[in-house]
Amino acid sequence: MPYAAKDYSKLIGMEGFTETLLKNHFTLYQGYVTNSNKAFDTLDRMLKDGKTGTPEFAELKRRLGWEFNGMRLHEYYFENLGGKGGINKDGKLAKTITGSFGSYEAWEKDFKATGAMRGIGWTALYQDVSGGRLINFWINEHDVSHPAGCNPLLIMDVFEHAFMPDYGLKRADYIEAFFKNIDWKAAETRLK
């Protein structure tokens, strides 16, 4: 069953993100959805045709991780945007952040520092499902660096397309705009 791109147009008008940046970002996301569907279709056809032992099958299987994770990470990212106000300090997520980092402020400092690192990729707050601890991770590429057994709670895109059209090289200003627009309820619903 093919994936359908979700509509995130409700984010247009969000403070700190121009309409042009968001529409370009939505188009990029649509490409990941389209390419994920194409990869699944081709892999299914190759399986039926007995072509699983080919280099083409192997390479497309590897490429699927890039396309699928590009799709899914953008969905997490867009879904945890559009909020107003800060985190509910009495909520389960805030208490779990405090338990893992000592304070919300320490977590925020670490998350922002992770997002400000040189390079392109993603900054993600993950929950270690086995241990319960929350950890900020740098995800270098869509398909690598994801911690096994962990659940993504909050995703921030730090590929250049997410901020350079509006902020140029001022990534810290983009990170501040991101924080002003976090939908903390969406992040908290991901907590297990």
Secondary structure, 3 states (H helix, E strand, C coil): CCCCCCCCHHHCCCCCCCHHHHHHHHHHHHHHHHHHHHHHHHHHHHHHCCCCCCHHHHHHHHHHHHHHHHHHHHHHHHHCECCCCCCCCCCHHHHHHHHHHCCHHHHHHHHHHHHCCCCCCEEEEEEECCCCCEEEEEECECCECCCCCEEEEEEEECCHHHCHHHHCCCHHHHHHHHHHCECHHHHHHCCC
